[in-house]
Amino acid sequence: MNTLYLVRHGENRANLTKEFSHRLIDYPLTPKGVLQAQQTAEFFRDKAIHAIYTSPLQRARQTAEIIAAPHGLAVTVLEGLREVNVGELERRPVSAEGWALYTRIMEAWFTGRPDVCFPEGEDFTSLRERMRTSLEEMVGSQEGRSIIAVGHGGIFTMTLRDLCPDVDPEWLRGQDNPNCSVSEIALSRRNGRLYGEVVSWGAHSHLHGEAADLVPSAPRAGELGEDREGQGTP
């Protein structure tokens, strides 16, 4: 048995502007994001942590490095932990139309249509496979380890049911996963494949003061103007 902590990165500018950020958009942490990472480091300070992995994006790397410092651990960058590849959406100006398309594709994945693909981006099958590959790199054949993976809300949320088949999709839809939230997964191997059980999801009670002033992951209704693409199927 191993313990995996999925840590979403601290706040960065894209959280405020609602830009999609897979590769081209790559902001560092805001001052609040640094504070969130520092408070998350305090949460982990007294825990036995054996390894820390991170997405290559700046906001995740910085968060991971702050968490790793008290443990004297090096941070390993895994390309597979990068956020969902939304393709051309990352090049578009922020708009209600773009977010409507994003929401429809995520809904397609939630409802069992893994082949629906972001224009010039990836489908769920590709996302699932790179997350599985990353998990195998992090865990390998070792047992009894506690591992931190710092990454992104999209990839963590959308691949959770592949790792933890018992998760109720309706429950998952209603869960928040804010900046620097911590999700704990108990990992075991059955017939050579990793399986997980959710111990906690999106916990953020370790954040306080300014760090606990959390921004929503998606735009609020009407925040970006009229939704002209909210209907239809991708």
Biotite code that builds the C-alpha atoms (Angstrom):
import biotite.structure as struc

atoms = struc.array([
    struc.Atom([0.000, 0.000, 0.000], chain_id="A", res_id=1, res_name="MET", atom_name="CA", element="C"),
    struc.Atom([1.202, 3.514, -0.858], chain_id="A", res_id=2, res_name="ASN", atom_name="CA", element="C"),
    struc.Atom([-0.281, 6.914, -0.094], chain_id="A", res_id=3, res_name="THR", atom_name="CA", element="C"),
    struc.Atom([-0.603, 9.435, -2.902], chain_id="A", res_id=4, res_name="LEU", atom_name="CA", element="C"),
    struc.Atom([-1.305, 13.083, -2.169], chain_id="A", res_id=5, res_name="TYR", atom_name="CA", element="C"),
    struc.Atom([-2.635, 15.014, -5.172], chain_id="A", res_id=6, res_name="LEU", atom_name="CA", element="C"),
    struc.Atom([-1.936, 18.700, -4.586], chain_id="A", res_id=7, res_name="VAL", atom_name="CA", element="C"),
    struc.Atom([-3.338, 21.323, -6.879], chain_id="A", res_id=8, res_name="ARG", atom_name="CA", element="C"),
    struc.Atom([-0.924, 24.206, -7.486], chain_id="A", res_id=9, res_name="HIS", atom_name="CA", element="C"),
    struc.Atom([-1.250, 27.593, -5.795], chain_id="A", res_id=10, res_name="GLY", atom_name="CA", element="C"),
    struc.Atom([-2.951, 30.589, -7.350], chain_id="A", res_id=11, res_name="GLU", atom_name="CA", element="C"),
    struc.Atom([-1.515, 32.017, -10.569], chain_id="A", res_id=12, res_name="ASN", atom_name="CA", element="C"),
    struc.Atom([-2.645, 34.755, -12.935], chain_id="A", res_id=13, res_name="ARG", atom_name="CA", element="C"),
    struc.Atom([-4.607, 32.347, -15.167], chain_id="A", res_id=14, res_name="ALA", atom_name="CA", element="C"),
    struc.Atom([-6.885, 31.562, -12.217], chain_id="A", res_id=15, res_name="ASN", atom_name="CA", element="C"),
    struc.Atom([-7.836, 35.229, -12.158], chain_id="A", res_id=16, res_name="LEU", atom_name="CA", element="C"),
    struc.Atom([-8.083, 35.838, -15.913], chain_id="A", res_id=17, res_name="THR", atom_name="CA", element="C"),
    struc.Atom([-9.723, 32.427, -16.607], chain_id="A", res_id=18, res_name="LYS", atom_name="CA", element="C"),
    struc.Atom([-7.207, 31.670, -19.355], chain_id="A", res_id=19, res_name="GLU", atom_name="CA", element="C"),
    struc.Atom([-6.684, 28.059, -20.349], chain_id="A", res_id=20, res_name="PHE", atom_name="CA", element="C"),
    struc.Atom([-3.140, 26.986, -19.590], chain_id="A", res_id=21, res_name="SER", atom_name="CA", element="C"),
    struc.Atom([-1.603, 23.776, -20.908], chain_id="A", res_id=22, res_name="HIS", atom_name="CA", element="C"),
    struc.Atom([1.690, 24.885, -22.454], chain_id="A", res_id=23, res_name="ARG", atom_name="CA", element="C"),
    struc.Atom([1.640, 28.308, -24.133], chain_id="A", res_id=24, res_name="LEU", atom_name="CA", element="C"),
    struc.Atom([0.209, 30.111, -21.107], chain_id="A", res_id=25, res_name="ILE", atom_name="CA", element="C"),
    struc.Atom([2.551, 29.486, -18.170], chain_id="A", res_id=26, res_name="ASP", atom_name="CA", element="C"),
    struc.Atom([2.398, 31.976, -15.305], chain_id="A", res_id=27, res_name="TYR", atom_name="CA", element="C"),
    struc.Atom([4.249, 31.799, -11.987], chain_id="A", res_id=28, res_name="PRO", atom_name="CA", element="C"),
    struc.Atom([2.439, 31.895, -8.659], chain_id="A", res_id=29, res_name="LEU", atom_name="CA", element="C"),
    struc.Atom([0.878, 35.125, -7.476], chain_id="A", res_id=30, res_name="THR", atom_name="CA", element="C"),
    struc.Atom([1.935, 36.359, -4.010], chain_id="A", res_id=31, res_name="PRO", atom_name="CA", element="C"),
    struc.Atom([-1.210, 34.695, -2.657], chain_id="A", res_id=32, res_name="LYS", atom_name="CA", element="C"),
    struc.Atom([-0.246, 31.511, -4.468], chain_id="A", res_id=33, res_name="GLY", atom_name="CA", element="C"),
    struc.Atom([3.153, 31.544, -2.762], chain_id="A", res_id=34, res_name="VAL", atom_name="CA", element="C"),
    struc.Atom([1.415, 31.956, 0.584], chain_id="A", res_id=35, res_name="LEU", atom_name="CA", element="C"),
    struc.Atom([-0.909, 29.052, -0.202], chain_id="A", res_id=36, res_name="GLN", atom_name="CA", element="C"),
    struc.Atom([2.079, 26.863, -1.084], chain_id="A", res_id=37, res_name="ALA", atom_name="CA", element="C"),
    struc.Atom([3.847, 27.861, 2.141], chain_id="A", res_id=38, res_name="GLN", atom_name="CA", element="C"),
    struc.Atom([0.813, 26.932, 4.222], chain_id="A", res_id=39, res_name="GLN", atom_name="CA", element="C"),
    struc.Atom([0.563, 23.636, 2.345], chain_id="A", res_id=40, res_name="THR", atom_name="CA", element="C"),
    struc.Atom([4.224, 23.008, 3.143], chain_id="A", res_id=41, res_name="ALA", atom_name="CA", element="C"),
    struc.Atom([3.356, 23.488, 6.821], chain_id="A", res_id=42, res_name="GLU", atom_name="CA", element="C"),
    struc.Atom([0.571, 20.908, 6.448], chain_id="A", res_id=43, res_name="PHE", atom_name="CA", element="C"),
    struc.Atom([3.088, 18.359, 5.181], chain_id="A", res_id=44, res_name="PHE", atom_name="CA", element="C"),
    struc.Atom([6.025, 19.377, 7.408], chain_id="A", res_id=45, res_name="ARG", atom_name="CA", element="C"),
    struc.Atom([5.501, 16.655, 10.025], chain_id="A", res_id=46, res_name="ASP", atom_name="CA", element="C"),
    struc.Atom([4.456, 13.929, 7.575], chain_id="A", res_id=47, res_name="LYS", atom_name="CA", element="C"),
    struc.Atom([6.885, 11.334, 6.278], chain_id="A", res_id=48, res_name="ALA", atom_name="CA", element="C"),
    struc.Atom([7.129, 12.156, 2.576], chain_id="A", res_id=49, res_name="ILE", atom_name="CA", element="C"),
    struc.Atom([9.345, 9.998, 0.387], chain_id="A", res_id=50, res_name="HIS", atom_name="CA", element="C"),
    struc.Atom([9.109, 11.679, -3.015], chain_id="A", res_id=51, res_name="ALA", atom_name="CA", element="C"),
    struc.Atom([7.618, 14.750, -4.667], chain_id="A", res_id=52, res_name="ILE", atom_name="CA", element="C"),
    struc.Atom([6.657, 14.979, -8.341], chain_id="A", res_id=53, res_name="TYR", atom_name="CA", element="C"),
    struc.Atom([5.297, 17.886, -10.330], chain_id="A", res_id=54, res_name="THR", atom_name="CA", element="C"),
    struc.Atom([3.859, 19.054, -13.604], chain_id="A", res_id=55, res_name="SER", atom_name="CA", element="C"),
    struc.Atom([6.390, 21.097, -15.618], chain_id="A", res_id=56, res_name="PRO", atom_name="CA", element="C"),
    struc.Atom([4.240, 24.246, -15.554], chain_id="A", res_id=57, res_name="LEU", atom_name="CA", element="C"),
    struc.Atom([5.650, 27.064, -13.429], chain_id="A", res_id=58, res_name="GLN", atom_name="CA", element="C"),
    struc.Atom([2.783, 27.277, -10.972], chain_id="A", res_id=59, res_name="ARG", atom_name="CA", element="C"),
    struc.Atom([3.072, 23.584, -10.147], chain_id="A", res_id=60, res_name="ALA", atom_name="CA", element="C"),
    struc.Atom([6.888, 23.521, -10.001], chain_id="A", res_id=61, res_name="ARG", atom_name="CA", element="C"),
    struc.Atom([7.015, 26.476, -7.631], chain_id="A", res_id=62, res_name="GLN", atom_name="CA", element="C"),
    struc.Atom([4.362, 24.933, -5.397], chain_id="A", res_id=63, res_name="THR", atom_name="CA", element="C"),
    struc.Atom([6.229, 21.613, -5.335], chain_id="A", res_id=64, res_name="ALA", atom_name="CA", element="C"),
    struc.Atom([9.565, 23.250, -4.529], chain_id="A", res_id=65, res_name="GLU", atom_name="CA", element="C"),
    struc.Atom([8.072, 25.146, -1.584], chain_id="A", res_id=66, res_name="ILE", atom_name="CA", element="C"),
    struc.Atom([6.471, 21.959, -0.238], chain_id="A", res_id=67, res_name="ILE", atom_name="CA", element="C"),
    struc.Atom([9.667, 19.949, -0.754], chain_id="A", res_id=68, res_name="ALA", atom_name="CA", element="C"),
    struc.Atom([12.018, 22.379, 0.999], chain_id="A", res_id=69, res_name="ALA", atom_name="CA", element="C"),
    struc.Atom([11.322, 21.328, 4.644], chain_id="A", res_id=70, res_name="PRO", atom_name="CA", element="C"),
    struc.Atom([11.897, 17.686, 3.673], chain_id="A", res_id=71, res_name="HIS", atom_name="CA", element="C"),
    struc.Atom([15.152, 18.300, 1.812], chain_id="A", res_id=72, res_name="GLY", atom_name="CA", element="C"),
    struc.Atom([13.734, 16.457, -1.186], chain_id="A", res_id=73, res_name="LEU", atom_name="CA", element="C"),
    struc.Atom([14.455, 17.051, -4.837], chain_id="A", res_id=74, res_name="ALA", atom_name="CA", element="C"),
    struc.Atom([11.423, 17.618, -7.044], chain_id="A", res_id=75, res_name="VAL", atom_name="CA", element="C"),
    struc.Atom([10.994, 15.367, -10.068], chain_id="A", res_id=76, res_name="THR", atom_name="CA", element="C"),
    struc.Atom([9.242, 16.889, -13.091], chain_id="A", res_id=77, res_name="VAL", atom_name="CA", element="C"),
    struc.Atom([6.886, 14.604, -15.006], chain_id="A", res_id=78, res_name="LEU", atom_name="CA", element="C"),
    struc.Atom([5.587, 15.750, -18.378], chain_id="A", res_id=79, res_name="GLU", atom_name="CA", element="C"),
    struc.Atom([2.561, 13.509, -17.950], chain_id="A", res_id=80, res_name="GLY", atom_name="CA", element="C"),
    struc.Atom([1.239, 15.617, -15.046], chain_id="A", res_id=81, res_name="LEU", atom_name="CA", element="C"),
    struc.Atom([0.718, 18.632, -17.306], chain_id="A", res_id=82, res_name="ARG", atom_name="CA", element="C"),
    struc.Atom([-2.820, 20.091, -17.369], chain_id="A", res_id=83, res_name="GLU", atom_name="CA", element="C"),
    struc.Atom([-5.416, 18.934, -19.920], chain_id="A", res_id=84, res_name="VAL", atom_name="CA", element="C"),
    struc.Atom([-4.380, 19.788, -23.478], chain_id="A", res_id=85, res_name="ASN", atom_name="CA", element="C"),
    struc.Atom([-7.214, 22.024, -24.650], chain_id="A", res_id=86, res_name="VAL", atom_name="CA", element="C"),
    struc.Atom([-5.581, 22.631, -28.026], chain_id="A", res_id=87, res_name="GLY", atom_name="CA", element="C"),
    struc.Atom([-6.636, 25.793, -29.820], chain_id="A", res_id=88, res_name="GLU", atom_name="CA", element="C"),
    struc.Atom([-8.631, 27.008, -26.815], chain_id="A", res_id=89, res_name="LEU", atom_name="CA", element="C"),
    struc.Atom([-5.328, 28.068, -25.247], chain_id="A", res_id=90, res_name="GLU", atom_name="CA", element="C"),
    struc.Atom([-4.716, 30.424, -28.181], chain_id="A", res_id=91, res_name="ARG", atom_name="CA", element="C"),
    struc.Atom([-8.186, 31.963, -28.159], chain_id="A", res_id=92, res_name="ARG", atom_name="CA", element="C"),
    struc.Atom([-9.071, 35.110, -26.208], chain_id="A", res_id=93, res_name="PRO", atom_name="CA", element="C"),
    struc.Atom([-10.929, 34.287, -23.001], chain_id="A", res_id=94, res_name="VAL", atom_name="CA", element="C"),
    struc.Atom([-14.651, 34.084, -23.763], chain_id="A", res_id=95, res_name="SER", atom_name="CA", element="C"),
    struc.Atom([-17.899, 32.518, -22.644], chain_id="A", res_id=96, res_name="ALA", atom_name="CA", element="C"),
    struc.Atom([-17.930, 30.586, -25.922], chain_id="A", res_id=97, res_name="GLU", atom_name="CA", element="C"),
    struc.Atom([-14.569, 28.992, -25.193], chain_id="A", res_id=98, res_name="GLY", atom_name="CA", element="C"),
    struc.Atom([-15.595, 27.999, -21.691], chain_id="A", res_id=99, res_name="TRP", atom_name="CA", element="C"),
    struc.Atom([-18.876, 26.589, -23.003], chain_id="A", res_id=100, res_name="ALA", atom_name="CA", element="C"),
    struc.Atom([-16.928, 24.338, -25.378], chain_id="A", res_id=101, res_name="LEU", atom_name="CA", element="C"),
    struc.Atom([-14.610, 23.270, -22.555], chain_id="A", res_id=102, res_name="TYR", atom_name="CA", element="C"),
    struc.Atom([-17.595, 22.424, -20.342], chain_id="A", res_id=103, res_name="THR", atom_name="CA", element="C"),
    struc.Atom([-19.290, 20.381, -23.085], chain_id="A", res_id=104, res_name="ARG", atom_name="CA", element="C"),
    struc.Atom([-16.180, 18.311, -23.718], chain_id="A", res_id=105, res_name="ILE", atom_name="CA", element="C"),
    struc.Atom([-15.659, 17.676, -20.003], chain_id="A", res_id=106, res_name="MET", atom_name="CA", element="C"),
    struc.Atom([-19.308, 16.608, -19.769], chain_id="A", res_id=107, res_name="GLU", atom_name="CA", element="C"),
    struc.Atom([-18.789, 14.229, -22.689], chain_id="A", res_id=108, res_name="ALA", atom_name="CA", element="C"),
    struc.Atom([-15.884, 12.630, -20.827], chain_id="A", res_id=109, res_name="TRP", atom_name="CA", element="C"),
    struc.Atom([-17.938, 12.370, -17.657], chain_id="A", res_id=110, res_name="PHE", atom_name="CA", element="C"),
    struc.Atom([-20.741, 10.617, -19.534], chain_id="A", res_id=111, res_name="THR", atom_name="CA", element="C"),
    struc.Atom([-18.633, 7.937, -21.170], chain_id="A", res_id=112, res_name="GLY", atom_name="CA", element="C"),
    struc.Atom([-17.523, 9.448, -24.481], chain_id="A", res_id=113, res_name="ARG", atom_name="CA", element="C"),
    struc.Atom([-13.718, 9.317, -24.169], chain_id="A", res_id=114, res_name="PRO", atom_name="CA", element="C"),
    struc.Atom([-13.098, 9.873, -27.889], chain_id="A", res_id=115, res_name="ASP", atom_name="CA", element="C"),
    struc.Atom([-14.466, 13.443, -27.846], chain_id="A", res_id=116, res_name="VAL", atom_name="CA", element="C"),
    struc.Atom([-11.420, 15.607, -28.473], chain_id="A", res_id=117, res_name="CYS", atom_name="CA", element="C"),
    struc.Atom([-10.474, 19.232, -27.914], chain_id="A", res_id=118, res_name="PHE", atom_name="CA", element="C"),
    struc.Atom([-9.798, 20.886, -31.297], chain_id="A", res_id=119, res_name="PRO", atom_name="CA", element="C"),
    struc.Atom([-6.056, 20.337, -31.887], chain_id="A", res_id=120, res_name="GLU", atom_name="CA", element="C"),
    struc.Atom([-5.857, 18.980, -28.336], chain_id="A", res_id=121, res_name="GLY", atom_name="CA", element="C"),
    struc.Atom([-6.388, 15.627, -26.644], chain_id="A", res_id=122, res_name="GLU", atom_name="CA", element="C"),
    struc.Atom([-9.231, 13.269, -25.919], chain_id="A", res_id=123, res_name="ASP", atom_name="CA", element="C"),
    struc.Atom([-9.865, 11.510, -22.627], chain_id="A", res_id=124, res_name="PHE", atom_name="CA", element="C"),
    struc.Atom([-8.085, 8.334, -23.694], chain_id="A", res_id=125, res_name="THR", atom_name="CA", element="C"),
    struc.Atom([-4.828, 10.255, -24.194], chain_id="A", res_id=126, res_name="SER", atom_name="CA", element="C"),
    struc.Atom([-5.253, 12.075, -20.885], chain_id="A", res_id=127, res_name="LEU", atom_name="CA", element="C"),
    struc.Atom([-5.957, 8.822, -19.033], chain_id="A", res_id=128, res_name="ARG", atom_name="CA", element="C"),
    struc.Atom([-2.933, 7.063, -20.515], chain_id="A", res_id=129, res_name="GLU", atom_name="CA", element="C"),
    struc.Atom([-0.462, 9.794, -19.629], chain_id="A", res_id=130, res_name="ARG", atom_name="CA", element="C"),
    struc.Atom([-1.810, 9.935, -16.075], chain_id="A", res_id=131, res_name="MET", atom_name="CA", element="C"),
    struc.Atom([-1.498, 6.156, -15.764], chain_id="A", res_id=132, res_name="ARG", atom_name="CA", element="C"),
    struc.Atom([2.066, 6.351, -17.054], chain_id="A", res_id=133, res_name="THR", atom_name="CA", element="C"),
    struc.Atom([2.872, 9.080, -14.526], chain_id="A", res_id=134, res_name="SER", atom_name="CA", element="C"),
    struc.Atom([1.414, 7.013, -11.681], chain_id="A", res_id=135, res_name="LEU", atom_name="CA", element="C"),
    struc.Atom([3.569, 4.049, -12.638], chain_id="A", res_id=136, res_name="GLU", atom_name="CA", element="C"),
    struc.Atom([6.663, 6.280, -12.738], chain_id="A", res_id=137, res_name="GLU", atom_name="CA", element="C"),
    struc.Atom([5.851, 7.645, -9.281], chain_id="A", res_id=138, res_name="MET", atom_name="CA", element="C"),
    struc.Atom([4.971, 4.361, -7.588], chain_id="A", res_id=139, res_name="VAL", atom_name="CA", element="C"),
    struc.Atom([6.813, 1.633, -9.471], chain_id="A", res_id=140, res_name="GLY", atom_name="CA", element="C"),
    struc.Atom([7.142, -1.570, -7.469], chain_id="A", res_id=141, res_name="SER", atom_name="CA", element="C"),
    struc.Atom([7.728, 0.121, -4.135], chain_id="A", res_id=142, res_name="GLN", atom_name="CA", element="C"),
    struc.Atom([5.465, -0.210, -1.106], chain_id="A", res_id=143, res_name="GLU", atom_name="CA", element="C"),
    struc.Atom([4.820, 1.801, 2.037], chain_id="A", res_id=144, res_name="GLY", atom_name="CA", element="C"),
    struc.Atom([5.691, 5.169, 0.545], chain_id="A", res_id=145, res_name="ARG", atom_name="CA", element="C"),
    struc.Atom([3.984, 8.538, 0.779], chain_id="A", res_id=146, res_name="SER", atom_name="CA", element="C"),
    struc.Atom([4.197, 10.476, -2.461], chain_id="A", res_id=147, res_name="ILE", atom_name="CA", element="C"),
    struc.Atom([3.133, 14.001, -3.400], chain_id="A", res_id=148, res_name="ILE", atom_name="CA", element="C"),
    struc.Atom([2.116, 14.850, -6.972], chain_id="A", res_id=149, res_name="ALA", atom_name="CA", element="C"),
    struc.Atom([1.617, 18.560, -7.634], chain_id="A", res_id=150, res_name="VAL", atom_name="CA", element="C"),
    struc.Atom([-0.507, 19.279, -10.654], chain_id="A", res_id=151, res_name="GLY", atom_name="CA", element="C"),
    struc.Atom([-3.797, 20.594, -11.914], chain_id="A", res_id=152, res_name="HIS", atom_name="CA", element="C"),
    struc.Atom([-7.495, 20.408, -11.197], chain_id="A", res_id=153, res_name="GLY", atom_name="CA", element="C"),
    struc.Atom([-8.495, 19.256, -14.671], chain_id="A", res_id=154, res_name="GLY", atom_name="CA", element="C"),
    struc.Atom([-6.246, 16.225, -14.987], chain_id="A", res_id=155, res_name="ILE", atom_name="CA", element="C"),
    struc.Atom([-6.697, 15.177, -11.353], chain_id="A", res_id=156, res_name="PHE", atom_name="CA", element="C"),
    struc.Atom([-10.484, 15.406, -11.453], chain_id="A", res_id=157, res_name="THR", atom_name="CA", element="C"),
    struc.Atom([-11.036, 13.834, -14.854], chain_id="A", res_id=158, res_name="MET", atom_name="CA", element="C"),
    struc.Atom([-8.734, 10.831, -14.281], chain_id="A", res_id=159, res_name="THR", atom_name="CA", element="C"),
    struc.Atom([-9.829, 10.109, -10.704], chain_id="A", res_id=160, res_name="LEU", atom_name="CA", element="C"),
    struc.Atom([-12.516, 7.595, -11.671], chain_id="A", res_id=161, res_name="ARG", atom_name="CA", element="C"),
    struc.Atom([-10.021, 5.637, -13.783], chain_id="A", res_id=162, res_name="ASP", atom_name="CA", element="C"),
    struc.Atom([-7.778, 5.243, -10.732], chain_id="A", res_id=163, res_name="LEU", atom_name="CA", element="C"),
    struc.Atom([-10.638, 4.933, -8.225], chain_id="A", res_id=164, res_name="CYS", atom_name="CA", element="C"),
    struc.Atom([-13.499, 3.096, -9.991], chain_id="A", res_id=165, res_name="PRO", atom_name="CA", element="C"),
    struc.Atom([-15.731, 3.211, -6.921], chain_id="A", res_id=166, res_name="ASP", atom_name="CA", element="C"),
    struc.Atom([-15.997, 7.009, -7.053], chain_id="A", res_id=167, res_name="VAL", atom_name="CA", element="C"),
    struc.Atom([-19.540, 8.199, -7.723], chain_id="A", res_id=168, res_name="ASP", atom_name="CA", element="C"),
    struc.Atom([-19.425, 10.558, -10.726], chain_id="A", res_id=169, res_name="PRO", atom_name="CA", element="C"),
    struc.Atom([-22.293, 12.625, -9.350], chain_id="A", res_id=170, res_name="GLU", atom_name="CA", element="C"),
    struc.Atom([-20.414, 13.068, -6.080], chain_id="A", res_id=171, res_name="TRP", atom_name="CA", element="C"),
    struc.Atom([-17.272, 14.068, -7.955], chain_id="A", res_id=172, res_name="LEU", atom_name="CA", element="C"),
    struc.Atom([-19.132, 16.675, -10.011], chain_id="A", res_id=173, res_name="ARG", atom_name="CA", element="C"),
    struc.Atom([-20.206, 18.400, -6.803], chain_id="A", res_id=174, res_name="GLY", atom_name="CA", element="C"),
    struc.Atom([-16.729, 18.549, -5.288], chain_id="A", res_id=175, res_name="GLN", atom_name="CA", element="C"),
    struc.Atom([-14.477, 21.583, -5.370], chain_id="A", res_id=176, res_name="ASP", atom_name="CA", element="C"),
    struc.Atom([-10.737, 21.283, -5.899], chain_id="A", res_id=177, res_name="ASN", atom_name="CA", element="C"),
    struc.Atom([-9.369, 24.762, -5.103], chain_id="A", res_id=178, res_name="PRO", atom_name="CA", element="C"),
    struc.Atom([-5.826, 26.060, -5.263], chain_id="A", res_id=179, res_name="ASN", atom_name="CA", element="C"),
    struc.Atom([-3.453, 24.147, -2.967], chain_id="A", res_id=180, res_name="CYS", atom_name="CA", element="C"),
    struc.Atom([-6.146, 21.664, -1.976], chain_id="A", res_id=181, res_name="SER", atom_name="CA", element="C"),
    struc.Atom([-4.864, 18.246, -0.910], chain_id="A", res_id=182, res_name="VAL", atom_name="CA", element="C"),
    struc.Atom([-6.482, 14.965, -1.935], chain_id="A", res_id=183, res_name="SER", atom_name="CA", element="C"),
    struc.Atom([-5.328, 11.743, -0.293], chain_id="A", res_id=184, res_name="GLU", atom_name="CA", element="C"),
    struc.Atom([-5.526, 8.457, -2.209], chain_id="A", res_id=185, res_name="ILE", atom_name="CA", element="C"),
    struc.Atom([-4.671, 5.012, -0.805], chain_id="A", res_id=186, res_name="ALA", atom_name="CA", element="C"),
    struc.Atom([-2.996, 3.034, -3.591], chain_id="A", res_id=187, res_name="LEU", atom_name="CA", element="C"),
    struc.Atom([-2.810, -0.717, -3.998], chain_id="A", res_id=188, res_name="SER", atom_name="CA", element="C"),
    struc.Atom([-1.959, -3.002, -6.893], chain_id="A", res_id=189, res_name="ARG", atom_name="CA", element="C"),
    struc.Atom([-4.355, -5.654, -8.179], chain_id="A", res_id=190, res_name="ARG", atom_name="CA", element="C"),
    struc.Atom([-3.354, -8.003, -10.981], chain_id="A", res_id=191, res_name="ASN", atom_name="CA", element="C"),
    struc.Atom([-0.497, -5.687, -11.828], chain_id="A", res_id=192, res_name="GLY", atom_name="CA", element="C"),
    struc.Atom([-2.588, -2.515, -12.069], chain_id="A", res_id=193, res_name="ARG", atom_name="CA", element="C"),
    struc.Atom([-2.749, 0.395, -9.634], chain_id="A", res_id=194, res_name="LEU", atom_name="CA", element="C"),
    struc.Atom([-6.082, 1.077, -7.965], chain_id="A", res_id=195, res_name="TYR", atom_name="CA", element="C"),
    struc.Atom([-6.957, 3.838, -5.548], chain_id="A", res_id=196, res_name="GLY", atom_name="CA", element="C"),
    struc.Atom([-9.397, 4.571, -2.761], chain_id="A", res_id=197, res_name="GLU", atom_name="CA", element="C"),
    struc.Atom([-10.236, 8.180, -1.946], chain_id="A", res_id=198, res_name="VAL", atom_name="CA", element="C"),
    struc.Atom([-9.437, 9.015, 1.673], chain_id="A", res_id=199, res_name="VAL", atom_name="CA", element="C"),
    struc.Atom([-10.131, 12.733, 1.224], chain_id="A", res_id=200, res_name="SER", atom_name="CA", element="C"),
    struc.Atom([-10.705, 15.005, -1.762], chain_id="A", res_id=201, res_name="TRP", atom_name="CA", element="C"),
    struc.Atom([-10.013, 18.710, -2.230], chain_id="A", res_id=202, res_name="GLY", atom_name="CA", element="C"),
    struc.Atom([-9.214, 19.360, 1.450], chain_id="A", res_id=203, res_name="ALA", atom_name="CA", element="C"),
    struc.Atom([-8.146, 22.947, 2.070], chain_id="A", res_id=204, res_name="HIS", atom_name="CA", element="C"),
    struc.Atom([-8.759, 23.598, 5.765], chain_id="A", res_id=205, res_name="SER", atom_name="CA", element="C"),
    struc.Atom([-4.977, 24.055, 6.156], chain_id="A", res_id=206, res_name="HIS", atom_name="CA", element="C"),
    struc.Atom([-5.303, 27.371, 4.300], chain_id="A", res_id=207, res_name="LEU", atom_name="CA", element="C"),
    struc.Atom([-6.060, 30.423, 6.393], chain_id="A", res_id=208, res_name="HIS", atom_name="CA", element="C"),
    struc.Atom([-6.099, 34.192, 6.220], chain_id="A", res_id=209, res_name="GLY", atom_name="CA", element="C"),
    struc.Atom([-5.496, 35.633, 2.756], chain_id="A", res_id=210, res_name="GLU", atom_name="CA", element="C"),
    struc.Atom([-4.555, 32.184, 1.424], chain_id="A", res_id=211, res_name="ALA", atom_name="CA", element="C"),
    struc.Atom([-8.083, 30.960, 2.132], chain_id="A", res_id=212, res_name="ALA", atom_name="CA", element="C"),
    struc.Atom([-9.597, 33.632, -0.146], chain_id="A", res_id=213, res_name="ASP", atom_name="CA", element="C"),
    struc.Atom([-10.079, 31.136, -2.967], chain_id="A", res_id=214, res_name="LEU", atom_name="CA", element="C"),
    struc.Atom([-11.072, 31.911, -6.537], chain_id="A", res_id=215, res_name="VAL", atom_name="CA", element="C"),
    struc.Atom([-13.388, 29.545, -8.462], chain_id="A", res_id=216, res_name="PRO", atom_name="CA", element="C"),
    struc.Atom([-11.798, 27.302, -11.074], chain_id="A", res_id=217, res_name="SER", atom_name="CA", element="C"),
    struc.Atom([-14.329, 28.227, -13.748], chain_id="A", res_id=218, res_name="ALA", atom_name="CA", element="C"),
    struc.Atom([-15.982, 31.573, -14.515], chain_id="A", res_id=219, res_name="PRO", atom_name="CA", element="C"),
    struc.Atom([-19.149, 32.363, -12.601], chain_id="A", res_id=220, res_name="ARG", atom_name="CA", element="C"),
    struc.Atom([-22.374, 32.576, -14.590], chain_id="A", res_id=221, res_name="ALA", atom_name="CA", element="C"),
    struc.Atom([-22.351, 35.750, -16.664], chain_id="A", res_id=222, res_name="GLY", atom_name="CA", element="C"),
    struc.Atom([-18.778, 36.649, -15.707], chain_id="A", res_id=223, res_name="GLU", atom_name="CA", element="C"),
    struc.Atom([-17.554, 36.483, -19.306], chain_id="A", res_id=224, res_name="LEU", atom_name="CA", element="C"),
    struc.Atom([-20.693, 37.769, -20.977], chain_id="A", res_id=225, res_name="GLY", atom_name="CA", element="C"),
    struc.Atom([-23.331, 35.888, -22.969], chain_id="A", res_id=226, res_name="GLU", atom_name="CA", element="C"),
    struc.Atom([-22.764, 32.188, -23.605], chain_id="A", res_id=227, res_name="ASP", atom_name="CA", element="C"),
    struc.Atom([-23.396, 31.734, -27.338], chain_id="A", res_id=228, res_name="ARG", atom_name="CA", element="C"),
    struc.Atom([-22.133, 28.152, -27.540], chain_id="A", res_id=229, res_name="GLU", atom_name="CA", element="C"),
    struc.Atom([-23.830, 26.682, -24.516], chain_id="A", res_id=230, res_name="GLY", atom_name="CA", element="C"),
    struc.Atom([-26.064, 24.370, -26.521], chain_id="A", res_id=231, res_name="GLN", atom_name="CA", element="C"),
    struc.Atom([-25.285, 21.328, -28.594], chain_id="A", res_id=232, res_name="GLY", atom_name="CA", element="C"),
    struc.Atom([-22.936, 18.384, -28.426], chain_id="A", res_id=233, res_name="THR", atom_name="CA", element="C"),
    struc.Atom([-19.208, 18.428, -29.171], chain_id="A", res_id=234, res_name="PRO", atom_name="CA", element="C"),
])
